[in-house]
Amino acid sequence: MTDLLTPRTTSTTPAGLRLFDVVDEEFVAHYAEHGFALLAGALTPDEVDAVNADALRLCRGDYGDLSYGWPTDQSEAVTDAPADLSDEDVLRRYLCVHYPHKVSPPARAALEAPRVVDALTAVVGPNVKAMQSMLFIKSEGKPGQAWHQDEFFIPTRDRSLTAVWIALDDATVENGCLWVLPGSHRRGVIYPAKDQDDPRFDCSTEAYDFPYTDDDAVPVEIPAGTGLVFNGYLLHRSLENSGRHGYRRALANHYMSAESLLPWRPPAKDEWMAIADYRDVVLVAGEDPYGYKGTVDLAKPFSRPDKDGGCDR
Ligand SMILES: O=C(O)CCC(=O)C(=O)O
């Protein structure tokens, strides 16, 4: 954790984390050592506003119904919002919408925003593909996500999974910013996970048995537009939005090297597990060596379960 606290950079977060204005060798070295790096202005203020404005259209159902729950068990459409429901109350119904980039032009543009792609090519390599986006809205009282590693859920063969989490509001401890365990990616171990019923968290599982305590965690308080670029093995979590009013919106996009197959979904019938390769991907930089396979359109936007809605329905 030597250079986690800051001398050379132009700016720092309230917790003393370095905020990089440019993607340079120091950005890459910081990412390698700590498992994350912060990029100022990943999205411009106009781009942030456009994503937020379009989130309302998404939640009002202008792009089609959203189902509640994980794709394996979602059953119910939730975009039956009465037309007279206020914009604020429409947004409040959602903790997080998965795959906004499938329908929302500003979310799709954010997936390949130039500064984001710069950071990705610096830490992943010249050829980068995206497989997932998530739009967190998280109004007051909505829960966070317990400790986890993204690579637990999205396995890449070459460990190249990289998240770019972009604040769409100023993210603070009070409104439920992300917390990270610096350096926790380095062992390259996937820790076990169990169900939890902690009211601070949504329905997702909790990683355990790792050699860190909550005291090692650092809050990532960042201004809107800042990108937290982090390694798929980095342990991170967020707490509930304990503010009295308002949202803690963020886009969390996931990427990996285009060279690696992505065994994210069970193989097709008669397909061999070892060559399973999820092809609902977007190439954001360079070339796709598997372009000859084509791409598919499988994932549909849906509303992530939170405990208010019941985790199992
Ligand atoms: O935004 C949050 O509160 C949690 C996001 C997260 O854990 C993730 O993107 O993996």
The ligand as an SDF file (V2000), in Angstrom:
LIG
                    3D

 10  9  0  0  0  0  0  0  0  0999 V2000
  -22.6410   -0.2240   -7.0550 O   0  0  0  0  0  0  0  0  0  0  0  0
  -22.7450   -0.9770   -6.0920 C   0  0  0  0  0  0  0  0  0  0  0  0
  -23.3020   -0.6340   -5.0540 O   0  0  0  0  0  0  0  0  0  0  0  0
  -22.1570   -2.3570   -6.1570 C   0  0  0  0  0  0  0  0  0  0  0  0
  -21.5150   -2.6390   -7.4740 C   0  0  0  0  0  0  0  0  0  0  0  0
  -20.7310   -3.8900   -7.4630 C   0  0  0  0  0  0  0  0  0  0  0  0
  -20.4900   -4.5070   -6.4810 O   0  0  0  0  0  0  0  0  0  0  0  0
  -20.1940   -4.3810   -8.7290 C   0  0  0  0  0  0  0  0  0  0  0  0
  -20.3000   -3.6780   -9.7410 O   0  0  0  0  0  0  0  0  0  0  0  0
  -19.6430   -5.4920   -8.7400 O   0  0  0  0  0  0  0  0  0  0  0  0
  1  2  2  0
  2  3  1  0
  2  4  1  0
  4  5  1  0
  5  6  1  0
  6  7  2  0
  6  8  1  0
  8  9  2  0
  8 10  1  0
M  END
$$$$
